[in-house]
Amino acid sequence: MSQYKPAAAAVDPRARTSLLATLRHLWPYIWPDDRADLRWRIYAALVLMVVAKLVTVAIPYAFKWATDALVGREDTAVHHLPALLAGPLALTMLYGLLRMVMAVLTQVRDALFASVAMHAVRRMANDVFVHLHDLSLRFHLERKTGGLTRVLERGRGAIETIVRMTMLTGVPTIIEFVLVMGVFLLQFDWRYALAVAVMIAAYTLFTGLATNWRISIRQVMNESDQDANTKAIDSLLNFETVKYFGAEAREASRYDVSMRRYEQMSVKTYVSLAVLNAGQAIIFSAGLAVVMAMSIAGIRAGRNTIGDFVLINAMMVQLYQPLNFMGLVYREVKQAVIDIDMMSAILGQTPEVSDRPDALPLRVTEGHLRFEDVWFRYDEKREILKGVSFDVPPGKTVAVVGPSGAGKSTLSRLLFRFYEPYRGRITVDGQDIAAVTQASLRDAIGMVPQDTVLFNDTLGYNIRYGRWGASEAEIAEAARLAQIDGFVAGVPDGYAAQVGERGLKLSGGEKQRVAIARTILKAPAILVLDEATSALDTFTEREIQDALDRVSRGRTTVVIAHRLSTVVNADEILVLDKGVIVERGTHDGLLGRRGIYSAMWNQQREAEAAEDLLRGIASVDGGREPVDA
């Protein structure tokens, strides 16, 4: 039996994953081979990015030239400009025009990148969603409620963050740094460039250290948020249970513990942000003051002009905005890397059950089902099935009964290949189901489970789920055979009526009829009834049983049952106890043996008789007129 590794499904949020590794993983989504239009958008956006930064660096020059023109310097570059641009007013207009051009180029660039980012988000989210359905049942049984949806939600946002922060903020900022350093080297001398480089290095180092500190706080805050979200979803999904036990205060207390922790860490997050902003402002202001002092010294020495002073100030102030974003970029990118890594871990999770490379579609000719010496265990400590063998001839019904925990429902999970036995095999018309595709196998089998969970959609949607291409007439016929057509007719919206989350607006019997209707619509060759009526009262069970008899007529049927009254007409009954078939035969034959089946039958008959007696007493008491005291 293949072994499942739970640890692979989760990622330590504090584990270090490089940005380059994440970008390599995202690259096929950002640069899709099948979308030439998106690749051209990236080319165009990169060109606009470079042009916008050249314009950004040119803007302070218009300021410098206007200043020099105002003070009347004749030995500056302003007097080498065309006469139309040499005046202060014209240069001021040029300054405004350059700023408008920069803004337009930046916005067009962002618009071009938007479709690239959102396409990457959609493609990766869809791949993860598809892969989640490919993963085995054990993965979904062991995950926390709400935790997985939170990972997906954050992962989607993280993809957009990576693209936006790296391509729209990080790369342009680096380009601007390089251009500014070049201006200081060429326009002035190396000392200016050195002063700016030292300021940027100190700013970056402080930002990195402070942001790492903030990230550790945010991680705890996010864990608290996820824990609170999980508790909220779990509690609301079990709304009725909470009400039954009057546990509203207890649930609120559990939720508040997580939210209190979230509150504390949120406050620390805001405090740490204040420290970060203050430190950044001090470092930048010190660097700005040093460079401006150097410029003043240059003016006194006759090397610089007043316009140079304005140019240096404008460039430094202009540089502050992208610098100020560096902490945000670093933090968001680092958190995004973690979030994407957690979502990527889902894609890296190997399904416990997968199709063989040479798997073929199942070809159902008769629907002959066989279990041959099947052994299975969920873990190494406990065997669930021990050498189970039985045969279900085409069109016949075989029932499997036994006490709770005997392994009955495991049979259906093995038949659907949610798990695989570590010994033995299961065949359909002589074909080992491990050698056929899972999709074709499940297409040939219909299931009416014990607890039918419906989608939060319409009645029609839930019935049509059995066969998506079914017509309205076929849906109506399936509803009639499942004996739910009367209920549908009495609902104002008919098949368009909403069933609520998990079908909570319907009764247990109505939900079972919907399950039967969609199974009828599917028209499977093999039918599995997994304790389909055990959650219903006796009266509703008898009504549902008639519909189940209709859907199973002429089909190879496996009935997994707790109530023996539902299997008396089965062609063969298997009694499973502790993973072993201990008795087999017809209803009458098993009663004559006076074994486990006979004891279970007598016990259930006594319970049903007591239930009928109590119902009769309640009916009589309900019909009596009250007597005045």
VMD Tcl script that draws the C-alpha trace (Angstrom):
set ca {
  {0.00 0.00 0.00}
  {1.32 3.46 -0.86}
  {2.21 5.50 2.17}
  {0.91 9.00 2.75}
  {3.25 11.64 4.16}
  {1.26 14.30 6.01}
  {4.27 16.53 6.47}
  {4.44 17.16 2.75}
  {1.08 18.86 2.82}
  {2.31 21.66 5.04}
  {5.19 24.08 4.83}
  {6.98 25.70 7.73}
  {6.16 29.38 7.25}
  {9.56 30.28 8.69}
  {11.43 28.15 6.18}
  {13.62 30.25 3.88}
  {12.77 30.00 0.20}
  {14.65 32.24 -2.22}
  {12.88 34.79 -4.37}
  {14.67 33.44 -7.43}
  {13.39 29.91 -6.73}
  {9.86 31.27 -6.41}
  {10.19 33.29 -9.63}
  {11.47 30.19 -11.43}
  {8.40 28.33 -10.25}
  {6.11 31.19 -11.32}
  {7.86 31.84 -14.63}
  {5.70 29.44 -16.72}
  {2.64 31.29 -15.44}
  {4.11 34.78 -15.99}
  {5.61 33.88 -19.40}
  {3.09 31.36 -20.83}
  {4.20 29.56 -23.99}
  {0.64 29.48 -25.31}
  {-0.04 33.23 -24.94}
  {2.06 35.30 -27.35}
  {-0.14 38.33 -26.63}
  {0.88 38.30 -22.96}
  {4.56 38.00 -23.85}
  {4.27 41.05 -26.11}
  {2.61 42.92 -23.27}
  {5.62 42.14 -21.09}
  {8.01 43.41 -23.79}
  {6.02 46.62 -24.18}
  {5.76 47.11 -20.41}
  {9.53 46.70 -19.98}
  {10.23 49.28 -22.69}
  {7.79 51.70 -21.08}
  {9.41 51.04 -17.71}
  {12.87 52.04 -18.95}
  {11.57 55.10 -20.82}
  {9.57 56.20 -17.76}
  {12.67 56.00 -15.56}
  {14.73 57.98 -18.08}
  {12.03 60.64 -18.01}
  {11.97 60.48 -14.20}
  {15.69 61.23 -14.02}
  {15.33 63.99 -16.63}
  {12.66 65.84 -14.62}
  {15.11 67.38 -12.08}
  {17.17 68.73 -15.00}
  {14.22 70.89 -16.08}
  {14.13 72.19 -12.52}
  {17.90 72.89 -12.60}
  {17.75 74.69 -15.93}
  {14.79 76.82 -14.86}
  {16.64 77.82 -11.68}
  {19.83 78.71 -13.56}
  {17.80 80.72 -16.05}
  {16.18 82.65 -13.22}
  {19.50 83.53 -11.59}
  {20.95 84.49 -14.98}
  {23.87 82.07 -15.19}
  {25.31 82.16 -18.72}
  {27.83 79.36 -18.30}
  {25.28 76.59 -17.82}
  {23.64 74.12 -20.16}
  {20.47 76.20 -20.24}
  {22.03 78.63 -22.75}
  {22.78 75.74 -25.09}
  {19.07 74.82 -25.29}
  {16.90 76.05 -28.19}
  {15.67 79.60 -27.63}
  {12.09 78.39 -27.33}
  {13.04 76.33 -24.25}
  {15.64 78.62 -22.72}
  {13.25 80.83 -20.77}
  {12.25 80.05 -17.15}
  {8.56 79.82 -18.05}
  {9.20 77.42 -20.93}
  {11.46 75.29 -18.72}
  {8.78 75.19 -16.05}
  {6.30 74.03 -18.68}
  {8.83 71.40 -19.76}
  {9.08 70.24 -16.14}
  {5.31 69.82 -15.94}
  {5.18 68.05 -19.31}
  {7.88 65.58 -18.28}
  {5.99 64.77 -15.09}
  {2.81 64.13 -17.09}
  {4.68 61.92 -19.56}
  {6.21 59.95 -16.67}
  {2.79 59.46 -15.04}
  {1.16 58.33 -18.30}
  {3.98 55.90 -19.13}
  {3.82 54.43 -15.61}
  {0.06 53.93 -15.74}
  {0.16 52.36 -19.21}
  {2.92 50.04 -17.99}
  {0.83 49.02 -14.98}
  {-2.20 48.43 -17.21}
  {-0.16 46.18 -19.52}
  {1.17 44.17 -16.58}
  {-2.29 43.78 -15.00}
  {-3.42 41.12 -17.47}
  {-0.10 39.28 -17.06}
  {-0.43 39.19 -13.27}
  {-4.10 38.18 -13.22}
  {-3.54 35.49 -15.87}
  {-0.78 34.02 -13.68}
  {-3.10 34.15 -10.64}
  {-5.92 32.39 -12.50}
  {-3.74 29.70 -14.06}
  {-1.92 28.74 -10.87}
  {-5.05 28.89 -8.71}
  {-6.84 26.66 -11.21}
  {-3.92 24.21 -11.29}
  {-3.98 23.99 -7.48}
  {-7.77 23.56 -7.45}
  {-7.58 20.74 -10.02}
  {-4.72 19.11 -8.10}
  {-6.72 19.25 -4.87}
  {-9.36 17.09 -6.52}
  {-6.63 14.73 -7.72}
  {-5.28 14.26 -4.20}
  {-6.45 11.29 -2.20}
  {-9.19 11.17 0.40}
  {-6.72 10.89 3.28}
  {-5.25 14.32 2.48}
  {-8.67 15.97 2.79}
  {-9.62 14.03 5.91}
  {-6.46 15.14 7.72}
  {-6.53 18.83 6.78}
  {-7.94 21.53 9.07}
  {-11.32 22.98 8.14}
  {-10.82 26.42 6.63}
  {-7.02 26.22 6.72}
  {-6.72 25.03 3.14}
  {-9.01 27.73 1.74}
  {-6.91 30.30 3.61}
  {-3.74 28.97 1.97}
  {-5.39 29.25 -1.45}
  {-6.66 32.75 -0.74}
  {-3.25 33.99 0.39}
  {-1.49 32.17 -2.42}
  {-3.62 33.91 -5.04}
  {-2.85 37.29 -3.51}
  {0.84 36.41 -3.22}
  {1.18 35.74 -6.95}
  {-0.17 39.19 -7.72}
  {2.11 40.67 -5.05}
  {5.24 39.02 -6.48}
  {4.52 40.29 -10.00}
  {3.55 43.77 -8.84}
  {6.34 44.25 -6.31}
  {9.16 42.81 -8.42}
  {8.22 43.99 -11.91}
  {6.37 47.20 -11.08}
  {8.27 48.40 -8.00}
  {11.52 46.49 -7.41}
  {12.96 46.50 -10.94}
  {12.03 50.17 -11.65}
  {13.61 51.20 -8.35}
  {16.87 49.43 -9.21}
  {16.88 51.13 -12.63}
  {16.37 54.51 -10.96}
  {19.19 53.83 -8.46}
  {21.58 53.06 -11.32}
  {20.56 56.16 -13.30}
  {20.88 58.48 -10.28}
  {24.32 57.08 -9.45}
  {25.33 57.65 -13.07}
  {24.12 61.26 -12.92}
  {26.10 61.98 -9.75}
  {29.24 60.43 -11.23}
  {28.99 62.25 -14.56}
  {27.44 65.55 -13.46}
  {29.46 65.97 -10.27}
  {32.14 63.59 -8.92}
  {32.62 60.27 -7.17}
  {32.17 61.70 -3.67}
  {28.52 62.46 -4.33}
  {27.98 58.95 -5.68}
  {29.79 57.48 -2.66}
  {27.66 59.46 -0.21}
  {24.46 58.34 -1.92}
  {25.70 54.73 -2.10}
  {26.49 54.72 1.65}
  {23.06 56.17 2.41}
  {21.31 53.57 0.24}
  {23.36 50.74 1.78}
  {22.57 51.87 5.35}
  {18.93 52.41 4.44}
  {18.67 48.96 2.86}
  {20.46 47.21 5.74}
  {18.26 48.84 8.38}
  {15.14 48.15 6.32}
  {16.07 44.49 5.96}
  {16.78 43.99 9.66}
  {13.67 45.85 10.80}
  {11.48 44.11 8.24}
  {12.71 40.67 9.30}
  {11.73 41.58 12.84}
  {8.31 42.73 11.60}
  {7.84 39.58 9.51}
  {8.28 37.35 12.57}
  {5.53 39.37 14.28}
  {3.27 39.21 11.21}
  {3.73 35.44 10.95}
  {2.35 34.96 14.45}
  {-0.44 37.41 13.61}
  {-1.30 35.46 10.44}
  {-1.26 32.16 12.34}
  {-3.69 33.65 14.85}
  {-5.87 34.91 12.01}
  {-5.88 31.49 10.35}
  {-6.62 29.76 13.65}
  {-9.53 32.13 14.31}
  {-10.83 31.59 10.77}
  {-10.64 27.81 11.16}
  {-12.50 27.91 14.48}
  {-15.18 30.20 13.04}
  {-15.83 27.98 10.01}
  {-15.80 24.81 12.11}
  {-18.24 26.30 14.62}
  {-20.62 27.70 12.00}
  {-20.63 24.45 10.02}
  {-21.68 22.72 13.24}
  {-24.28 25.38 14.07}
  {-26.94 22.88 15.11}
  {-24.56 20.91 17.35}
  {-23.54 24.13 19.09}
  {-27.21 24.89 19.73}
  {-27.99 21.36 20.92}
  {-25.38 21.61 23.67}
  {-25.83 25.30 24.47}
  {-22.17 25.86 23.68}
  {-22.41 29.37 22.23}
  {-20.39 30.91 25.07}
  {-17.73 28.19 24.85}
  {-17.40 28.65 21.08}
  {-17.20 32.43 21.49}
  {-14.49 31.97 24.13}
  {-12.44 29.69 21.83}
  {-12.76 32.21 19.01}
  {-11.86 35.12 21.31}
  {-8.64 33.40 22.45}
  {-7.39 33.41 18.85}
  {-8.67 36.93 18.20}
  {-7.03 38.25 21.40}
  {-3.71 36.82 20.23}
  {-4.36 38.39 16.82}
  {-5.10 41.73 18.50}
  {-1.85 41.67 20.49}
  {0.27 40.86 17.45}
  {-1.54 43.49 15.35}
  {-0.59 46.17 17.89}
  {3.03 44.98 17.77}
  {2.87 45.18 13.98}
  {1.84 48.85 14.09}
  {4.53 49.67 16.67}
  {7.22 47.96 14.60}
  {6.04 49.89 11.53}
  {6.51 53.16 13.41}
  {10.07 52.12 14.35}
  {10.80 51.19 10.73}
  {9.48 54.47 9.33}
  {11.34 56.57 11.89}
  {14.66 54.80 11.25}
  {14.27 55.13 7.48}
  {13.51 58.85 7.78}
  {16.59 59.45 9.98}
  {18.96 57.62 7.60}
  {17.61 59.33 4.49}
  {17.60 62.77 6.09}
  {21.22 62.32 7.18}
  {22.24 61.28 3.66}
  {20.32 64.17 2.12}
  {21.95 66.66 4.50}
  {25.46 65.38 3.66}
  {24.94 65.62 -0.11}
  {23.34 69.07 0.15}
  {26.26 70.28 2.29}
  {28.67 69.00 -0.36}
  {26.69 70.90 -3.00}
  {26.86 74.14 -0.97}
  {30.62 73.68 -0.69}
  {30.76 73.22 -4.46}
  {28.77 76.43 -5.04}
  {31.14 78.42 -2.82}
  {34.10 76.93 -4.66}
  {32.52 77.86 -8.00}
  {32.19 74.28 -9.20}
  {28.39 74.10 -8.89}
  {25.49 76.38 -9.67}
  {22.33 77.14 -7.77}
  {20.62 74.92 -10.34}
  {22.93 72.04 -9.36}
  {21.85 72.51 -5.76}
  {18.21 72.27 -6.84}
  {19.01 69.28 -9.10}
  {20.64 67.34 -6.25}
  {17.79 68.10 -3.87}
  {15.15 67.15 -6.44}
  {16.90 63.88 -7.31}
  {17.32 62.91 -3.67}
  {13.70 63.71 -2.82}
  {12.61 61.86 -5.94}
  {14.71 58.90 -4.85}
  {13.05 58.85 -1.43}
  {9.72 57.53 -2.67}
  {11.06 54.25 -4.15}
  {13.43 53.95 -1.19}
  {10.50 54.35 1.17}
  {8.78 51.49 -0.62}
  {11.74 49.14 -0.17}
  {10.63 48.02 3.28}
  {7.15 47.33 1.98}
  {8.54 45.55 -1.08}
  {10.91 43.43 1.00}
  {8.23 42.48 3.52}
  {5.50 41.80 0.97}
  {7.78 39.82 -1.33}
  {9.15 37.75 1.53}
  {5.64 36.99 2.82}
  {4.47 36.30 -0.73}
  {7.30 33.81 -1.20}
  {6.13 31.97 1.92}
  {2.48 32.02 0.80}
  {3.32 30.82 -2.71}
  {5.58 28.14 -1.26}
  {2.71 26.87 0.88}
  {0.42 26.78 -2.15}
  {3.15 25.19 -4.26}
  {3.51 22.50 -1.61}
  {-0.02 21.41 -2.47}
  {1.02 21.06 -6.11}
  {4.03 19.07 -4.92}
  {1.87 16.70 -2.89}
  {1.76 13.33 -4.61}
  {-1.66 11.62 -4.72}
  {-1.78 8.45 -2.66}
  {-3.66 6.75 -5.49}
  {-2.76 7.55 -9.09}
  {-3.34 6.04 -12.50}
  {-0.65 3.81 -13.92}
  {1.11 5.14 -17.04}
  {-0.43 2.31 -19.08}
  {-3.89 2.54 -17.47}
  {-6.79 1.95 -19.86}
  {-10.45 2.99 -19.56}
  {-12.67 0.47 -17.80}
  {-14.85 -1.46 -20.25}
  {-18.05 -2.53 -18.52}
  {-19.83 -5.35 -20.32}
  {-21.87 -7.02 -17.58}
  {-20.92 -5.33 -14.31}
  {-19.45 -8.44 -12.64}
  {-17.73 -7.33 -9.42}
  {-15.22 -9.39 -7.45}
  {-13.15 -8.83 -4.30}
  {-10.26 -11.30 -4.24}
  {-8.34 -11.77 -0.96}
  {-8.36 -8.05 -0.16}
  {-6.23 -6.82 2.75}
  {-6.20 -3.19 3.86}
  {-5.06 -1.00 6.74}
  {-5.11 2.75 7.28}
  {-1.90 2.52 9.28}
  {0.57 -0.12 10.34}
  {-1.03 -0.64 13.74}
  {-4.47 -1.90 12.78}
  {-5.73 -4.18 10.03}
  {-9.14 -3.14 8.69}
  {-9.80 -5.87 6.12}
  {-8.24 -9.31 6.33}
  {-8.48 -11.43 3.22}
  {-11.98 -10.38 2.15}
  {-13.29 -12.24 -0.90}
  {-16.75 -12.16 -2.43}
  {-18.47 -12.11 -5.78}
  {-21.33 -9.92 -7.05}
  {-22.74 -11.42 -10.27}
  {-24.18 -9.05 -12.90}
  {-27.55 -7.63 -11.89}
  {-27.44 -9.20 -8.43}
  {-27.48 -7.56 -5.00}
  {-24.98 -8.43 -2.29}
  {-25.36 -6.87 1.15}
  {-22.56 -6.35 3.65}
  {-23.63 -6.05 7.28}
  {-21.90 -6.10 10.61}
  {-21.20 -4.09 13.75}
  {-19.74 -0.59 13.61}
  {-16.03 -0.56 12.87}
  {-16.13 -3.89 11.05}
  {-14.76 -2.32 7.84}
  {-17.97 -2.12 5.80}
  {-17.58 1.42 4.46}
  {-13.93 0.74 3.70}
  {-15.13 -1.64 0.98}
  {-16.81 1.21 -0.90}
  {-13.77 3.45 -0.53}
  {-11.58 0.72 -1.99}
  {-14.04 0.16 -4.83}
  {-13.89 3.86 -5.73}
  {-10.07 3.74 -5.35}
  {-9.96 6.38 -2.66}
  {-7.47 3.94 -1.16}
  {-5.76 0.84 -2.51}
  {-5.36 -2.54 -0.78}
  {-1.84 -3.63 -0.03}
  {-2.73 -7.21 -0.94}
  {-5.34 -8.78 -3.18}
  {-7.33 -7.12 -5.92}
  {-10.76 -5.91 -6.98}
  {-12.03 -6.61 -10.49}
  {-14.91 -5.45 -12.67}
  {-15.66 -7.81 -15.55}
  {-12.25 -9.37 -14.99}
  {-10.35 -6.07 -15.14}
  {-8.23 -5.15 -12.12}
  {-9.47 -1.70 -11.09}
  {-5.89 -0.75 -10.18}
  {-5.03 -1.09 -13.89}
  {-7.79 1.17 -15.23}
  {-8.22 4.93 -15.08}
  {-9.92 6.28 -11.98}
  {-12.21 8.50 -14.05}
  {-13.61 5.58 -16.06}
  {-13.99 3.45 -12.91}
  {-15.93 6.12 -11.04}
  {-18.01 6.84 -14.11}
  {-19.25 3.24 -13.97}
  {-20.21 3.30 -10.28}
  {-23.06 5.14 -8.59}
  {-23.12 5.95 -4.89}
  {-25.88 6.80 -2.45}
  {-24.00 7.59 0.79}
  {-25.18 7.66 4.37}
  {-24.71 11.41 4.75}
  {-25.59 13.21 1.54}
  {-23.93 16.60 1.37}
  {-25.41 18.88 -1.28}
  {-23.86 21.87 -3.02}
  {-25.06 25.31 -2.00}
  {-27.04 25.69 -5.21}
  {-30.42 24.72 -6.64}
  {-32.27 21.43 -6.52}
  {-31.85 21.12 -10.27}
  {-28.10 21.70 -10.05}
  {-27.70 19.00 -7.41}
  {-29.73 16.44 -9.37}
  {-27.99 17.29 -12.65}
  {-24.65 16.64 -10.92}
  {-25.24 12.97 -11.70}
  {-24.96 13.66 -15.44}
  {-24.14 17.21 -16.37}
  {-25.52 17.05 -19.89}
  {-28.96 15.82 -18.82}
  {-32.03 17.61 -20.15}
  {-34.76 19.13 -18.00}
  {-37.05 16.24 -18.93}
  {-34.46 13.68 -17.79}
  {-34.00 15.53 -14.50}
  {-37.75 15.53 -13.94}
  {-37.94 11.79 -14.69}
  {-35.10 11.04 -12.26}
  {-36.88 13.08 -9.60}
  {-40.09 11.15 -10.24}
  {-38.36 7.78 -9.88}
  {-36.66 9.00 -6.68}
  {-40.09 10.14 -5.42}
  {-38.97 13.71 -4.84}
  {-41.10 15.21 -7.62}
  {-43.94 15.86 -5.17}
  {-41.63 17.86 -2.92}
  {-40.31 19.84 -5.91}
  {-43.86 20.63 -7.03}
  {-44.66 22.03 -3.58}
  {-41.68 24.39 -3.54}
  {-42.37 27.87 -5.00}
  {-39.20 27.93 -7.11}
  {-39.34 24.27 -8.11}
  {-36.01 23.00 -9.40}
  {-34.58 26.52 -9.01}
  {-35.07 26.39 -5.22}
  {-31.88 26.88 -3.22}
  {-30.97 23.98 -0.91}
  {-28.65 25.98 1.37}
  {-25.11 25.22 2.44}
  {-24.57 21.45 2.58}
  {-28.31 21.09 1.86}
  {-29.36 22.34 5.30}
  {-32.71 23.61 3.99}
  {-33.79 20.04 3.22}
  {-34.68 17.22 5.59}
  {-32.60 14.06 5.75}
  {-35.12 12.15 3.65}
  {-35.29 14.89 1.01}
  {-31.50 14.99 0.73}
  {-31.40 11.22 0.29}
  {-33.99 11.44 -2.47}
  {-31.85 14.05 -4.24}
  {-28.89 11.66 -3.95}
  {-30.99 8.85 -5.38}
  {-32.24 11.07 -8.22}
  {-28.76 12.05 -9.33}
  {-27.66 8.41 -9.14}
  {-30.61 7.44 -11.34}
  {-29.57 10.18 -13.74}
  {-26.01 8.85 -13.82}
  {-27.35 5.37 -14.76}
  {-24.29 3.47 -13.47}
  {-23.57 -0.19 -14.20}
  {-22.65 -0.79 -10.55}
  {-24.45 0.72 -7.58}
  {-23.20 1.16 -4.01}
  {-25.66 1.96 -1.23}
  {-23.47 2.85 1.75}
  {-25.83 2.84 4.76}
  {-28.11 5.02 2.64}
  {-30.97 4.96 5.17}
  {-29.21 4.51 8.50}
  {-29.50 8.20 9.40}
  {-33.27 8.25 8.81}
  {-36.18 7.36 11.04}
  {-38.01 4.08 10.42}
  {-40.97 5.70 8.62}
  {-38.77 7.73 6.25}
  {-36.52 4.73 5.75}
  {-39.42 2.66 4.44}
  {-40.33 5.39 1.97}
  {-36.74 5.78 0.78}
  {-36.26 2.03 0.49}
  {-38.85 1.86 -2.28}
  {-36.88 4.41 -4.31}
  {-33.64 2.53 -3.63}
  {-35.22 -0.71 -4.85}
  {-36.14 1.05 -8.09}
  {-32.67 2.42 -8.75}
  {-30.96 -0.90 -7.96}
  {-33.29 -3.03 -10.08}
  {-31.27 -4.77 -12.81}
  {-27.95 -3.33 -11.61}
  {-25.01 -4.95 -9.86}
  {-25.53 -3.63 -6.35}
  {-23.50 -3.62 -3.16}
  {-25.56 -2.65 -0.12}
  {-23.65 -1.66 3.00}
  {-26.18 -1.61 5.78}
  {-26.61 -1.35 9.50}
  {-30.36 -1.93 9.56}
  {-30.95 -5.50 8.48}
  {-34.55 -4.88 7.45}
  {-33.20 -3.15 4.32}
  {-31.29 -6.21 3.06}
  {-33.71 -9.10 3.54}
  {-34.23 -9.39 -0.23}
  {-30.52 -9.37 -1.12}
  {-29.28 -12.30 -3.20}
  {-26.47 -12.80 -0.70}
  {-25.68 -11.27 2.67}
  {-22.13 -11.06 4.01}
  {-21.53 -10.59 7.74}
  {-18.31 -8.68 8.31}
  {-16.75 -8.66 11.78}
  {-13.33 -7.24 12.62}
  {-12.36 -7.19 8.94}
  {-13.29 -10.82 8.26}
  {-16.36 -12.31 6.58}
  {-17.68 -14.60 9.31}
  {-21.04 -15.53 7.76}
  {-22.60 -15.47 4.32}
  {-25.89 -16.59 2.84}
  {-29.50 -15.49 2.33}
  {-31.60 -13.82 4.99}
  {-33.52 -17.00 5.84}
  {-30.41 -19.16 5.76}
  {-28.50 -16.86 8.12}
  {-31.42 -16.69 10.56}
  {-31.42 -20.49 10.69}
  {-27.76 -20.60 11.70}
  {-28.41 -18.57 14.86}
  {-25.09 -16.77 14.55}
  {-24.09 -13.09 14.54}
  {-26.64 -12.16 11.87}
  {-29.47 -13.83 13.76}
  {-28.48 -12.07 16.99}
  {-28.33 -8.68 15.23}
  {-31.72 -9.33 13.60}
  {-33.41 -10.19 16.88}
  {-31.89 -7.21 18.63}
  {-33.05 -4.80 15.92}
  {-36.54 -6.33 15.79}
  {-36.90 -5.83 19.54}
  {-35.76 -2.21 19.20}
  {-38.21 -1.59 16.35}
  {-41.05 -3.18 18.32}
  {-40.28 -0.93 21.29}
  {-40.16 2.10 18.98}
  {-43.55 1.20 17.45}
  {-45.02 0.72 20.95}
  {-43.78 4.12 22.12}
  {-45.11 5.74 18.96}
  {-48.50 4.12 19.59}
  {-48.59 5.31 23.20}
  {-47.66 8.83 22.11}
  {-50.42 8.74 19.51}
  {-53.02 7.65 22.09}
  {-51.87 10.25 24.64}
  {-51.95 12.92 21.98}
  {-55.59 12.08 21.17}
  {-56.89 12.29 24.77}
  {-58.67 15.39 25.94}
  {-57.09 17.12 28.93}
  {-58.81 16.58 32.28}
  {-59.36 19.54 34.59}
  {-57.88 19.10 38.04}
}
mol new
graphics top color blue
foreach p $ca { graphics top sphere $p radius 0.5 }
foreach p [lrange $ca 0 end-1] q [lrange $ca 1 end] { graphics top cylinder $p $q radius 0.2 }
display resetview
